[in-house]
Amino acid sequence: MHTLNIGILAHVDAGKTSLTERLLFDHGAIDRLGSVDAGDTRTDDGAIERQRGITVRSAVAAFTAHGTQINLIDTPGHSDFIAEVERALQVLDGAVLLLSAVEGVQAQTRVLMRTLRRLGLPTLVFVNKIDRPGARADELLADIRRRLTPHVAPLTGVTGIGTPEARVHRRPPDATAAEALAEVDPGILAALVDGPPPDRAALQAALAARTADGSFHPVYFGSALGGQGVAELVEGIVRTVPAGSVRSPSPEPSGRHRGPRGTVFAVRPGPGGQRTAYLRLYDGEVTQRQRLTFLRREADGRTTEVAGRVGRLEVMGRPGPLTGGNIAALGGIPGLRVGDRLGELTDRAPQFAPPTLQTLVRARRPEQAAPLRSALLALADQDPLMHARPAAAGATSLLLYGEVQMEVLAATLAQDFGIDAAFEPGRVRLLERPAGIGEASEEMPWLDRTRYWATVGLRVEPGPVGSGGVFAYETELGALPRAFHQAIEETVHTTMLSGPHGWEVTDYRVTLTRSGFSSPVSTAADFRGLTPVVLRRALERAGTRVYEPYHSFEAEVPPDALAPVTSLLASLGAEIKETTGGTASWVIAGELPARQVRRAGLRLPGLTRGEGVWWSRPSGDRPAR
């Protein structure tokens, strides 16, 4: 029996978790339907998820249909958790993109479809809530073609839409589907132009092939709560999504590696500080008690190893060892993070945009200051995209994606750790990079220039963008005891957390040019004390430039709102790169400082009578104005 790993994605409240419950119930994986409102769903098992009725972390559940095991990955829908979604996408064979038949195509729906098409992931569209008042069919299909992608065809139809009597019927590919397929399938195009017209079998084959390569998207109508159309959706998944890890990273050209290969795509906390890591295996086999070594690419380009023995192995939907194409929950290997790779670490590992919202967190009760810092560091260790570091006056500095993520984190601290935490209002995080080269050095105390029994000389220079911080040596490695070398390197990276302008310094290369000590007087504390003095002096001589994060954006607006929206964006410092459109709507594309994104999104509805759609995502940084 082969396996398909399918992600369910949608705008918040479109019905992802309800569809997961329906699929599991209809195929015997659970004995009753859970409810988001009641807080008893299978995949939203965290207390915060149950209370808020939203998915925060990716979860996995399995069922069997048509001789195929389907592992469902239920992903978050809120834009603050888009990084969680993108990480899950890297391990999928295919996806189901949900739309509400009432609300239709929403901003987050367009963001998700963009990502799915960029990855070439086989994607089926499921139009949910056909039994709700206000549900639409033909009008919504037109919106999908206009605002998501023109390469779609409905494979089910619906009668009684918008009423409790709504029912779904199969709709074989017709002439409309043939015209849409002709845009992405040369064989269908040739048949339509030169004849004879393609028959139903040819259309079915072309539709399956083009869905498999991610260029075409079948549309199914239904209701997750009522169950209408779900069977047709499952049949479509099995028929059109290829199995067998077709998107798994290729092994290194050397071909030397023969062990199991996989990716950790989610880490969830458990009782007693234990953690569960979800591993998608591409090939090979993993068994209970097997010793595994995972590889991690650090921000400065270094590769580190995380090794341990599998203490718990729960393969999704089946007993026995974990085999290629399947997913398992692993326990017993401490320190695993999202993105860790089993097997060879290739350059194809996904890169995620870092969070840009910075906040300070403090415990409301002084005695909880230390537990708060420990809890935040533990949570950040599970999610490498949530950076946490100590700040002044007992506070902890955090990097997040948005306000909702901040609220969820506050609730997590209260419920899971018993800590009442206060979050300062978030502000956009800036960065500093060295602008030139600077050197400084300091000798031992017999020159009466320092109270430290140490000699340190450092050179600071710019590093490649994206390299983080790199420490190097021009001195001989054995010239100092290992503890002194370690003290200098660790202190360099810690000092760079706050540059001359008060922001973290990144993309730097610091080289140790001079070193010396006096035995037995010198200690590691001397080097930890002297290194910041020398480094700040060298950094001042090199100079730094402040950079602020930018977002790529698209705004879809009615024609009569083009001028006022363009004027607004220009006043916010946007660089408009393209405007396209016609009689129905216009799309404005460009880049905008991240600190202005929220303001632009709030102003857009008022300028467009609520018809405007805003989309944005991080796109790097630029020198601050």
Buried (B, 14 or more C-beta within 10 A) or exposed (E): EEBBBBBBBBBBBBBBBBBBBBBBBBBEBBEEBBBBEEBBBBBBBBBBBBEBBBBBBBBBBBBBBEEBBBBBBBBBBBBBBBBBBBBBBBBBBBBBBBBBBBBBBBBBBBBBBBBBBEBEBBBBBBBBBBBBEEBBBEEBBEBBBEBBBEBBBBBBBBEBBBEEEBBBEEBEBEEEBBBBBBEBBEBBBEBBEEEEEBEEEBBBBBBBBBBBBBBBBBBBBBBBBBBBBBBBBBBBBBBBBBBEBEBBBEBEEEEEEEEBBBBBBBBBBEEEEEBBBBBBBBBBBBEEEEEBEBBBBEBBEEEEEBEBEBEBBBBBBBEEBBBBBBBBBBBBBEBBBBBBBBBBBBEEBEEBBBBBBBBBBBBEEEEBBEBBBEBBEBBBBBBBBBBBBEBEEEBBBBBBBBBBBBBBBBBBBBEBBEBEBEBBEBEBBBBBBBEEBBBBBBBBBEEEEBEBBBBBBBBBBBBEEEBBBBBEBEBEEEBBBEEBBBBBBBBBBBBBBBBBEEBBBBBBBBBBBBBBBEEEEBBBEBBBBBBBBBBBBBBBBBBBBBBBBBBBBBBBBBEEBBEBBBEBBEEBBBEBEEBEBEEEBBBBBBBBBBBBBBEBBEBBEEBBEEEBBBBBBBBEBEEBE
